[in-house]
Amino acid sequence: MNNKIQKATYLPLWFSNVTAKVDDLKQLVKFGLTFFVVISALVGYLLAAQGQIQLLQLLYLTLGGFLITGSANTLNQIIEKDYDALMIRTAKRPLPAGRMEVTEAIIWAGIMGISGILFLALFNLITAVLGAASLILYAFIYTPLKRITPLSVAVGAIPGALPAVIGCFAVEGRVSILALALFGIQFFWQFPHFWSIGWLGFDEYKKAGFNIMPLPSKERDHSIGMYSLIYALFLIPISLLFVFYPKVSSWAIGALCISALGYAFAAWGLFKYNDQYHARRLLFASLFYLPLIQIILLIDKWL
């Protein structure tokens, strides 16, 4: 009877420990963000693919993209552990909260990074090199630069835009107009996105010493909205690059330009009013814009 009671109490405890570990790993790799990045790579692959889609290749790309991004995010949290502890929104992550040792996180980052690069190498060497470059740029250049210069956002936007290029390269093995246009859209999209987050979390970022605003500023000011508007408007000429890619129709190009105008309008609101409501609205617009662009291009291809 006692053995049955012990087993009944042990199993929930064991299950709870496993669940907690899984939750910590999801936070370590920033599961939601990583999944979002993988989607961009898959969209690049699907847009570049000719003929029948190879499901095994999709699996390799998904695993490779997820593991490399997860490794980069893990290294980011290792480097910023002490600074994350200063901010409310990051203080409960596994490393600053003390639920995971740095050594364990380094092991996870190494396993994921190497495995991800090997999966991408199954396509071609350049795809693997691009994956490794995105990992190095994000973890070892962008992350330390965040405390030094506002240019860190531009540096971080490069690995943020590479997944779509990696998806194209996995199929085409070359730099195409499609890859360049997708890179440009995802590159310029990130500036208003990050600056809206920076506006909303301005005090915490300032407390932790992060320097991600477009101009070094002691207070929130209209320059954040102004630069967000400028970079959002860059998305219009970038969208027009598809004019040189005959597989994208005129209606799709028009829809891309209108979507960019909508994004710019949200940035203009932050420029004009410089308040929390419009900063949050710009953030929501950024989260809506990129999936909308991807859906437009996929529908256009398959119709």
Residue pairs with C-beta under 8 A, 6 or more apart in sequence:
20 99
24 94
24 99
24 100
25 108
27 93
27 94
28 70
28 73
28 74
28 77
28 93
28 94
28 95
28 100
28 105
28 108
29 66
29 69
29 70
29 71
29 73
29 74
29 112
30 70
30 73
33 69
33 73
34 66
34 69
34 70
34 73
35 66
37 65
37 69
37 160
37 163
38 62
38 65
38 66
38 69
38 163
39 291
39 294
40 163
40 164
40 167
40 186
40 290
40 294
41 61
41 62
41 65
41 163
41 164
41 166
41 167
41 170
42 58
42 61
42 62
42 65
42 167
43 164
43 167
43 182
43 294
43 297
43 298
44 163
44 164
44 165
44 166
44 167
44 168
44 170
44 178
44 179
44 182
45 57
45 58
45 61
45 167
45 168
45 170
45 171
46 53
46 167
46 298
46 301
47 167
47 168
47 178
47 182
47 297
47 298
47 301
48 167
48 168
48 170
48 171
48 172
48 176
48 178
48 179
49 171
50 171
57 123
57 170
60 119
60 120
60 122
60 123
61 119
61 120
61 123
61 166
61 167
61 170
63 115
63 116
63 119
64 116
64 117
64 118
64 119
64 120
64 122
64 131
65 116
65 120
65 131
65 163
65 166
66 116
67 112
67 113
67 115
67 116
67 119
68 112
68 113
68 116
68 117
68 120
68 131
68 132
68 134
68 135
69 116
69 163
70 112
70 116
71 108
71 109
71 110
71 112
71 113
71 116
71 135
71 139
72 113
72 134
72 135
72 138
72 139
72 159
74 105
74 108
74 109
74 112
75 109
75 113
75 135
75 138
75 139
75 140
75 143
76 138
76 139
76 143
77 84
77 93
77 94
77 95
77 105
78 95
78 102
78 105
78 106
78 109
79 139
79 143
79 144
80 90
80 143
81 95
81 96
81 102
82 96
83 147
83 208
83 209
83 210
84 90
84 91
84 93
84 95
84 96
84 208
85 91
85 96
86 204
86 207
86 208
87 201
87 204
87 205
87 207
87 208
88 204
89 201
89 204
90 96
91 97
94 100
94 105
95 102
95 105
113 135
116 131
116 135
117 128
117 131
117 132
117 135
118 128
120 127
120 128
120 130
120 131
120 166
120 170
121 127
121 128
123 169
123 170
123 173
124 169
124 170
124 173
126 169
126 173
127 166
127 169
127 170
127 173
130 162
130 165
130 166
130 169
131 162
131 166
133 159
133 162
134 158
134 159
134 162
134 163
134 166
135 159
137 155
137 156
137 158
137 159
138 156
138 159
138 160
141 155
142 152
142 155
142 156
142 159
145 151
145 152
145 155
145 156
146 152
146 156
146 210
146 211
146 212
147 209
147 210
147 211
148 211
149 211
150 211
150 212
150 213
150 214
150 215
150 216
152 211
152 212
153 190
153 191
153 194
153 195
153 212
153 214
154 191
156 190
156 194
157 187
157 188
157 190
157 191
158 187
160 186
160 187
160 190
161 182
161 183
161 184
161 185
161 186
161 187
161 190
162 183
163 186
164 179
164 182
164 183
164 185
164 186
165 175
165 179
165 182
165 183
168 176
168 178
168 179
168 182
169 175
169 179
172 178
172 179
176 245
177 241
177 242
177 244
177 245
178 245
178 247
180 241
181 238
181 239
181 241
181 242
181 245
184 238
184 241
185 235
185 238
185 239
185 256
185 290
185 293
186 290
188 231
188 232
188 234
188 235
188 238
189 235
189 263
189 286
189 289
189 290
191 214
191 227
191 228
191 231
191 232
192 228
192 229
192 231
192 232
192 263
192 266
192 267
192 282
192 285
192 286
193 283
193 286
193 287
194 212
195 212
195 213
195 214
195 224
195 227
195 228
196 228
196 270
196 279
196 280
196 282
196 283
196 286
197 283
198 205
198 212
198 213
198 224
199 220
199 224
199 270
199 279
200 276
200 279
200 280
200 283
202 213
202 220
205 212
213 223
213 224
214 223
214 224
214 227
214 228
215 223
215 227
217 223
217 224
220 274
221 274
222 271
222 272
222 274
224 270
224 274
225 267
225 268
225 269
225 270
225 271
225 272
225 273
225 274
225 278
225 282
226 271
228 267
228 270
228 271
228 282
229 264
229 267
229 268
229 270
229 271
231 267
232 260
232 263
232 264
232 266
232 267
233 260
233 264
235 260
235 263
235 264
236 257
236 260
236 261
236 264
238 260
239 253
239 256
239 257
239 259
239 260
240 253
240 257
242 248
242 252
242 253
242 256
243 253
247 301
248 297
248 300
248 301
249 300
251 300
252 296
252 297
252 299
252 300
255 296
256 293
256 296
256 297
259 289
259 292
259 293
259 296
260 289
262 285
262 289
263 285
263 286
263 289
266 278
266 281
266 282
266 284
266 285
266 286
267 282
267 285
269 278
269 281
269 282
270 278
270 279
270 281
270 282
272 278
